[in-house]
């Protein structure tokens, strides 16, 4: 629908002057609304879009009262208003961000567990007893990363990863493990 301010403006500047021309309107919906509610014939399309773009770029040269600085300030203000309009504060948005954060944490936890299970499965072929000795997933991954092979566990210093008893047990079992090479 066309606002009362726009109706008054168009009646005063277009209809009261009995202009025979059609009104060039950028938006097709506005064009239809003006035509239906006021009766002013309107045109829109690619030609009008190009004409509006050209006028916008040359407005400082066409209208003396508009300087390039004023035009840039108006464009910036319009951009800010459009951004503000699109990003209106909504409590639902904050709730959605929190919900999405928790969902992301759950997804990451599932992915991490999947990768840890895979490492345990693959390294389990090589050293199956290690799963029962090193129960903490992070410690398990750190041991695998630092040693890479079961034989290296015996010589490797794991005191920064495991407690003394677990390290001793792991080294004893690694020396006699039934895992494949």
N, C-alpha and C positions, 0 to 999 in steps of 0.2 A: 504494500500500500504506500501511497505517496503522503508525506507529512504535510501538515497545513502550511508550514513555512515555505516549503518548496512549491506548493500550489499557488500561494500568493505571489511568490517571486516569478513563476512562469506566466501567470496571468498578467502581471504588471509589465514584464519585459518581453513577452512573446505574443500573447493573445490580444492585449490592449493595443498593441502596435500593428495588429493585422499583418503580421509577417507571413508571406506565402511559402516560405521555406520549411523544410522538415528539420526537426531538432535532432542533432547527432548525440546519441547517448552511448556511453561505453558499455554499460551492463544491459544484457538482453531482458532480464526480468524487470528492471527499472523502466526500460523502454516500453514494455508492454503495459506496465502499471500506469505510466504517464498517459499513454494513448487511451487506455480504458477509462481512467478516472477524470482526466481533464479534456481529452479529445484532441490533443496535439499530436500530429503525425510525427513519428520518430523513425530514425534509422540507426542500425548498429551492425557491427561486423568487423571484418579485418581492416577495411578502409578506415573506419572510425577509430579503431584501435591504433593504427599507424598515425592517424592525424593527431590523436590525443597525446601519443608519445612524442611526436615532433613538437607540438605546442609546449609540452612539459619541459623539453630540453631547451626551447627557445624563449621561455616565458620572460626572462630578464630582458631580452631584446625587444619583445613585443609590447610589454607593458612597462612604462617608465617608472611607475611606483614600486615595482618589484625588482629589487637588486638580486644579484646572484647569492649574496649572503643570506638575504631574507628567504629566498627559495630553498637554500640548503637547510636553514633552520626549520622551515615549514616541513620539509621532507623528513628531517630528524624527529620532529614532534609527531608527525603522522606515524612513523615507524615505531616510536615508543608507545603511542596509543594503541596501535594494532597489536603489539606484543603484549601490552597490559591486558587488552581485551581477550586475547587468546589464552593468557596464563592467569586468568582470574583465580584468586585464592579459593580453594575448595578444601574443606576438611577431609573429604573423601580421598583426595590426591595424596595427602600425608599418610592416611591409613593404608592406601594402596602401596606406597613406597615401603612401609614397614612390612606389610604382608609379602611383597616381592623380595625384600631382603631376607626374610625368614625362609622363603621358598628357595632362594638362591643358596642359602647356607645348607639347607637340606640336600639340594642337588649336589653341591660340592662335597658334602659328607658322603653321599652315596658313591660318587665318582672316586673319591679317595679310598673308600673301602673296597671298591671294585679293583682298583690298581694294586692295593696292598694284597688282596686275595690272589691276584695274578702272580705277583712277585713271590708270595709264599708257595704257590703251586709250582711255579717254574723252578725256584731254588730248592723246593722240597724234593724234586727228583735227584738233586745233587746232594742234599743234606737234610733228609726228612726229620731227623731228631731235633733239629734246631727250633721247630715250631713249638715243641713242648717245653723247651728250656727258656727261650726268649719269648715271653708272652706279650710284651708291649710292642705294638705295631711300629711305632716310630723307631724304637731301638732296633727292631728286626731289620727295618729298611736301612738304618745307618750301618749296621754290621755288614749287610750284603754289599752296600755301596763301598765301604772301606776295604773289605777283604776280597770281594769278587769271586773267590774260589775257596772251597772248604779247606784245602791244604794251607792256605795263607792265614786262616784263623788261628792256627797253633802258634805262629810266630808274631802275629799282629798284637799290638797293645790296644786293648779295648776298654781300658779303665775310664776313659772319658765318656763311654757309651753305656757300659754295664757296671753293676756293682761287682765287688771282688769275688763273691761266691758264684754268681752267675757266670762270670768270665771264666773262672777256673773249671766249672762244670762243662761249659761250652767247649773249651779247648780239649778237655779229656775225651768228650764224646766225638769231637771232630776227628781226632786221631784214629778212632776205630769205627767210624760211621759206615753204615751199609749202603749209603747212597751211590748212585752211578757216577761215573766220571764224565 
